[in-house]
Amino acid sequence: MASNPNFPAHLDIKPSLGLSDGDASNSFDFAAQEAAIREYGIAGRVWEAAYLLNTYIENPGDVNFEPPFLTPHAGSHLSIIELGSGTGIVSAHCAERLADQPSVIITTDLPEVCPLLEKNLHKYSEPKRSSGPRLLVRPLGWGCYEHALAILDDLKNTSARTAIDAGPNLLTHIICSDLIYFPELLAPLLRSLLHLTSPPFVTRSHTADWPSVVISYKIRSLLKEAPFWSAFGLWFSYEPVLYRRAPPRQSGAAATGNGDVRAGQLTGTWDGAEDPEETAWRRFGSAGDDELFIFVARRRPDSLAWTVPTDDADLLGGVGARGDRSRKGDSTFETLLLMNMEG
């Protein structure tokens, strides 16, 4: 592992080709990624699971998601933080989705990557209108509590200036897009998720309003990546996002998509007839060539009483979880994989 995680040894990556015609911004196209990769390495590429996550955030009208990205009972003021934002394409899609909603979006990465985020997201730095989102670019190295505390101050200052119906917890969503790959970064990533879902970011008395942790994930090396899920499931409960075709809005109305996923997009055609096969719930991300997932998680309330170990190996080994220092793991991810193979 190189000293700069964005430039590992023998780095040889190309821009991704998942953008659809609807992505008008030149900040994330092939040429922009090519230039960003040269300067920022891994952070300059749009990774595959980001496209899937953007479709989930956009919520196409002919698709139902369970759970949805925005729930009907969610407050009107949203506070979203994205970890490891890279190019910023996911935060940009959040800003577009929330164009008419008072909210704050904090997009983060290593300090040396923040200039790329500022360049790509400058048009979102101030709301287009008084009711629109406010986007902030901030440094957040995974596992760095000092960076987290600086963001806490931003959230408190922003909450004081925004809608009075902001909830008791400072964050509503924590987003992680295609971040689970290098073994050396798995424990720091989990540590940051624990920071952001512990007091003072959350209040112990409002567990129902704790932030949703939304993770998009592509399996690349299961042997290297599985330890994250084994530890993550001890501290967080989580489920995969499902989808199905929405009933046609009117008789004879056409809807696009046959349940196939190509770089996060739903492709094909559907004539509007209510075929049980089309309206059945399926795991979002299961139809393409890649093994893609979106998970929605929440911190386990009893885990606030557990001691988070300072050693990374202990954290991934489950030490401290369930209130004891034994090594252990959670089997949720293994069960989901088994169900996927049997399905």
Beta strands, then each sheet from edge to edge (+ up, - down):
strand 1: 63-66
strand 2: 78-83
strand 3: 103-109
strand 4: 133-139
strand 5: 173-177
strand 6: 212-218
strand 7: 236-240
strand 8: 242-245
strand 9: 255-262
strand 10: 265-270
strand 11: 282-283
strand 12: 292-299
sheet 1: 1+ 8- 11+
sheet 2: 4+ 3+ 2+ 5+ 6+ 12- 7+
sheet 3: 9+ 10-
end
